Amino acid sequence: MKSVTTLLATAAFVGTAGMAMAQDAPLRIGFVSHQHDITDLFGQLEIGFRNRLDAENLEYELFQAAPSASGRHDEMLNILENMANLNLDYMVFGPSSLDQNTPGLVEVANSGTKLLMVDYEPAEGATFPFGESVLNWSVYNHGQMGEATGEWIANHFMEQGKSEANVIMIWGPIASEISQARGNGVLRAMEAAEGFTANILYEGYADFQRELAYAEIERALIAYPNVEVVVAMNSVMALGSMAALEGHGVIDDVVVTGMGGQADELEMVARGKIGVAVFRDPRSMGANSAEALIMDLQGRTDEIPPVLYTDLRTLDTIDAIRTYVPVEMLDIDAKLGN
């Protein structure tokens, strides 16, 4: 079995949300995601999750793990097998590919662990082999995120009097339902925009990784120097694409669009190096998951909403960022817990 990174997190007993719940022992909670960094979705989601638990004066141990890359479904399976053996009470889970992660999730569910699913929207009426163990899904609509990006691209160029644009699409892992939903949303919206045509020059796969996106753009620029838009399906691929364009001295000639709105990406939007980022508030997603856990502890499991949605915001200006992004996400001291 692969070893699992273990982080012990005990509440500071300074919460303000209510009286402490009686506990015989700290809760054992797993936190597994296909990638994890303090600045990205799951790092910030974990902060929101912890903050809500801490506000209830709960004691807990958090066992956090992620594969070496989003597309390493084999590593994810090993991690889930480990989690199934840790005697967890709850596990927060952000899938790399729900289809490929299902065998491991079944093992976790069979161990008696209750699941808090994030970053994957279940289709209406969908059922899963591990479904009875799921307390709720804290999500946003990836297709709508893509559609908002596609609409922005079409409007951006038409406002400049242009009826078409040459586009490069940088997708995530080939098997990622999330990447497909976002990218297909972009394509739908651009196709639906009256008076606008998107010319897809090139499509590459960068596994939600910055370095791979950089390499994809390096290759694409050789064959398609006339590119006008790079659509990246997540924040770090937008940053990698931007860096490659900067390296070739064409960042001012190409619009980069990102999705997610992590802090580094939003900084580049503010600086004008990334055109737009559709933002979902990861801290509220984490708080939603924690709220479901708390309600379960209180015996209110039947009251937990099956799916909780986080609003999407299209951010392309400093004012929009200031309006919709929690200031803590943009404060490095706050991000590091100081």
TORLO-218139 format. One record per residue (C-alpha): residue in three letters; x, y, z. Coordinates in pm, whole numbers, m for minus. Each point is the difference from the previous one (the first is absolute). Layout:
BEGIN
- ALA	X	Y	Z .
...
This chain:
BEGIN
- MET	0	0	0 .
- LYS	115	357	m65 .
- SER	53	211	306 .
- VAL	m249	279	59 .
- THR	107	346	109 .
- THR	m154	62	341 .
- LEU	m76	344	137 .
- LEU	m121	27	360 .
- ALA	m237	294	37 .
- THR	m153	63	341 .
- ALA	m245	286	38 .
- ALA	129	299	193 .
- PHE	m316	23	212 .
- VAL	m63	359	m96 .
- GLY	m301	m64	m223 .
- THR	m296	236	1 .
- ALA	m273	m204	m167 .
- GLY	m139	m173	305 .
- MET	55	m234	288 .
- ALA	254	m277	m34 .
- MET	m139	m342	m81 .
- ALA	72	m283	238 .
- GLN	279	m220	m136 .
- ASP	148	m320	133 .
- ALA	298	32	m239 .
- PRO	113	224	m288 .
- LEU	m180	m63	m327 .
- ARG	207	m178	m264 .
- ILE	m45	177	m332 .
- GLY	161	m75	m338 .
- PHE	58	275	m256 .
- VAL	82	m140	m345 .
- SER	17	199	m324 .
- HIS	157	m41	m344 .
- GLN	236	290	74 .
- HIS	73	208	307 .
- ASP	175	333	48 .
- ILE	m67	285	240 .
- THR	m88	233	m289 .
- ASP	m223	m235	m200 .
- LEU	m359	m117	35 .
- PHE	65	m282	243 .
- GLY	248	185	218 .
- GLN	m248	284	45 .
- LEU	m292	m242	32 .
- GLU	185	m171	286 .
- ILE	40	337	174 .
- GLY	m374	67	m28 .
- PHE	m72	m351	127 .
- ARG	233	34	299 .
- ASN	m125	348	89 .
- ARG	m360	m118	21 .
- LEU	92	m301	215 .
- ASP	216	219	225 .
- ALA	m290	240	47 .
- GLU	m189	m292	161 .
- ASN	291	m81	234 .
- LEU	33	m347	m148 .
- GLU	309	m210	54 .
- TYR	116	m192	m306 .
- GLU	292	m164	m175 .
- LEU	28	74	m371 .
- PHE	167	m256	m228 .
- GLN	82	180	m327 .
- ALA	127	m161	m321 .
- ALA	18	67	m374 .
- PRO	158	m182	m297 .
- SER	314	137	m164 .
- ALA	m208	120	m297 .
- SER	m370	37	m75 .
- GLY	10	m272	m262 .
- ARG	160	m262	227 .
- HIS	m318	m198	64 .
- ASP	209	m299	110 .
- GLU	152	205	280 .
- MET	m344	126	96 .
- LEU	m121	m359	32 .
- ASN	292	m80	232 .
- ILE	m79	306	211 .
- LEU	m365	m101	31 .
- GLU	99	m353	99 .
- ASN	213	150	276 .
- MET	m281	224	113 .
- ALA	m229	m302	24 .
- ASN	239	m145	260 .
- LEU	27	312	218 .
- ASN	m328	m42	190 .
- LEU	m125	341	m116 .
- ASP	m324	158	112 .
- TYR	m26	227	m305 .
- MET	190	64	m324 .
- VAL	m6	305	m225 .
- PHE	66	m107	m359 .
- GLY	79	189	m323 .
- PRO	20	m256	m283 .
- SER	261	m26	m273 .
- SER	m259	m197	m201 .
- LEU	m306	m120	182 .
- ASP	m36	m302	m229 .
- GLN	356	m113	63 .
- ASN	m8	92	369 .
- THR	m319	m195	71 .
- PRO	163	m333	104 .
- GLY	202	181	266 .
- LEU	m300	200	117 .
- VAL	m195	m323	41 .
- GLU	276	m131	229 .
- VAL	m11	319	207 .
- ALA	m379	m14	24 .
- ASN	9	m367	99 .
- SER	236	90	285 .
- GLY	m280	204	157 .
- THR	135	343	m97 .
- LYS	m251	271	m94 .
- LEU	88	190	m317 .
- LEU	m4	373	m68 .
- MET	37	41	m377 .
- VAL	137	319	m157 .
- ASP	79	140	m346 .
- TYR	m219	m245	m191 .
- GLU	m364	64	m83 .
- PRO	m205	m322	m11 .
- ALA	m245	m22	m288 .
- GLU	m363	21	100 .
- GLY	m121	m347	99 .
- ALA	353	m146	m8 .
- THR	76	m288	233 .
- PHE	337	m123	125 .
- PRO	117	m324	165 .
- PHE	120	206	296 .
- GLY	m302	233	m6 .
- GLU	m154	m97	334 .
- SER	314	120	177 .
- VAL	m10	349	m155 .
- LEU	m126	273	234 .
- ASN	3	267	m270 .
- TRP	169	142	m309 .
- SER	150	351	27 .
- VAL	38	106	m360 .
- TYR	m38	247	m283 .
- ASN	m102	m61	m359 .
- HIS	312	m56	m212 .
- GLY	m199	32	m322 .
- GLN	m128	340	106 .
- MET	355	103	89 .
- GLY	103	m86	m355 .
- GLU	m301	175	m150 .
- ALA	79	319	193 .
- THR	354	m13	m139 .
- GLY	m120	m56	m356 .
- GLU	m249	285	24 .
- TRP	273	231	129 .
- ILE	230	m91	m290 .
- ALA	m267	68	m261 .
- ASN	m102	331	160 .
- HIS	362	109	44 .
- PHE	80	m36	m368 .
- MET	m330	133	m130 .
- GLU	44	312	216 .
- GLN	323	54	m193 .
- GLY	m187	m31	m328 .
- LYS	130	m352	m71 .
- SER	m234	m275	m110 .
- GLU	242	m291	46 .
- ALA	299	m113	200 .
- ASN	266	m270	m30 .
- VAL	m16	m222	306 .
- ILE	224	m256	170 .
- MET	m172	m232	252 .
- ILE	208	m139	288 .
- TRP	m191	m286	162 .
- GLY	67	m182	327 .
- PRO	44	m377	29 .
- ILE	m156	m195	m287 .
- ALA	m224	m196	240 .
- SER	m107	306	202 .
- GLU	m375	58	m5 .
- ILE	67	344	150 .
- SER	227	105	m286 .
- GLN	m247	m127	m257 .
- ALA	m292	183	160 .
- ARG	190	327	13 .
- GLY	144	m20	m350 .
- ASN	m325	m106	m161 .
- GLY	m170	288	178 .
- VAL	251	241	m156 .
- LEU	m61	m145	m345 .
- ARG	m379	13	41 .
- ALA	2	363	104 .
- MET	235	113	m277 .
- GLU	m208	m187	m258 .
- ALA	m321	152	134 .
- ALA	132	358	m11 .
- GLU	m173	166	m293 .
- GLY	245	172	m232 .
- PHE	308	m172	138 .
- THR	205	m294	m126 .
- ALA	267	m186	194 .
- ASN	268	m161	m213 .
- ILE	146	m286	203 .
- LEU	364	m21	m108 .
- TYR	132	m255	248 .
- GLU	m110	m212	295 .
- GLY	249	m129	257 .
- TYR	m21	m193	329 .
- ALA	198	126	298 .
- ASP	m141	m205	291 .
- PHE	m86	314	203 .
- GLN	375	66	36 .
- ARG	181	331	m52 .
- GLU	317	m150	m151 .
- LEU	m190	m211	m252 .
- ALA	m211	299	m107 .
- TYR	320	199	m52 .
- ALA	137	m277	m221 .
- GLU	m324	m29	m198 .
- ILE	m3	372	m77 .
- GLU	369	m7	m93 .
- ARG	m75	m268	m260 .
- ALA	m321	160	m121 .
- LEU	158	340	m60 .
- ILE	241	m150	m250 .
- ALA	m284	m126	m219 .
- TYR	m260	267	82 .
- PRO	163	339	58 .
- ASN	m331	165	m97 .
- VAL	m174	m115	319 .
- GLU	m215	266	170 .
- VAL	m151	m191	295 .
- VAL	124	m276	230 .
- VAL	m276	m171	199 .
- ALA	138	m183	303 .
- MET	m232	m229	194 .
- ASN	141	89	343 .
- SER	202	264	180 .
- VAL	346	m153	m8 .
- MET	m23	m81	m372 .
- ALA	m98	362	m62 .
- LEU	311	109	189 .
- GLY	220	m244	m192 .
- SER	m145	116	m332 .
- MET	53	363	97 .
- ALA	365	m68	90 .
- ALA	64	m165	m338 .
- LEU	m155	295	m185 .
- GLU	210	239	208 .
- GLY	310	m198	m86 .
- HIS	m74	43	m369 .
- GLY	m75	371	40 .
- VAL	m361	m29	m118 .
- ILE	m194	30	325 .
- ASP	m145	335	m112 .
- ASP	m129	m156	m322 .
- VAL	m177	m304	149 .
- VAL	m289	m14	245 .
- VAL	35	m273	264 .
- THR	m312	m117	178 .
- GLY	6	m204	320 .
- MET	m253	m175	218 .
- GLY	m3	m23	377 .
- GLY	137	329	123 .
- GLN	288	m103	224 .
- ALA	199	286	151 .
- ASP	293	m4	m248 .
- GLU	m241	m11	m293 .
- LEU	m201	294	133 .
- GLU	319	201	46 .
- MET	74	m51	m371 .
- VAL	m356	106	m88 .
- ALA	60	318	201 .
- ARG	330	54	m185 .
- GLY	m167	m54	m338 .
- LYS	199	m311	m90 .
- ILE	m301	m232	29 .
- GLY	m321	132	m152 .
- VAL	m258	m165	221 .
- ALA	m46	m265	266 .
- VAL	m336	m144	99 .
- PHE	17	m22	379 .
- ARG	m162	m244	242 .
- ASP	54	66	368 .
- PRO	183	m306	135 .
- ARG	m25	111	360 .
- SER	m378	2	m17 .
- MET	13	m347	m156 .
- GLY	209	m124	292 .
- ALA	m233	164	249 .
- ASN	m297	m170	m170 .
- SER	166	m340	44 .
- ALA	78	74	364 .
- GLU	m357	112	58 .
- ALA	m126	m337	m126 .
- LEU	239	m177	237 .
- ILE	m119	212	293 .
- MET	m366	m64	m80 .
- ASP	74	m372	m11 .
- LEU	165	17	344 .
- GLN	m307	182	129 .
- GLY	m228	m277	m122 .
- ARG	m145	220	m276 .
- THR	121	m214	m289 .
- ASP	m342	2	m168 .
- GLU	15	381	m19 .
- ILE	328	11	m197 .
- PRO	m57	132	m356 .
- PRO	119	m274	m240 .
- VAL	177	255	m225 .
- LEU	125	347	99 .
- TYR	105	238	m277 .
- THR	260	276	10 .
- ASP	m57	310	m211 .
- LEU	216	65	m306 .
- ARG	139	346	m73 .
- THR	165	119	m322 .
- LEU	299	207	111 .
- ASP	184	218	m249 .
- THR	70	319	196 .
- ILE	159	100	330 .
- ASP	m334	135	121 .
- ALA	m173	m333	m71 .
- ILE	273	m188	187 .
- ARG	m33	231	301 .
- THR	m377	m39	m3 .
- TYR	m28	m380	m16 .
- VAL	321	m154	134 .
- PRO	47	m41	379 .
- VAL	287	227	98 .
- GLU	158	m289	194 .
- MET	61	m182	m329 .
- LEU	208	291	m125 .
- ASP	192	50	326 .
- ILE	312	m220	14 .
- ASP	22	23	381 .
- ALA	m360	m115	29 .
- LYS	59	m280	m250 .
- LEU	290	m128	205 .
- GLY	m205	12	318 .
- ASN	190	284	166 .
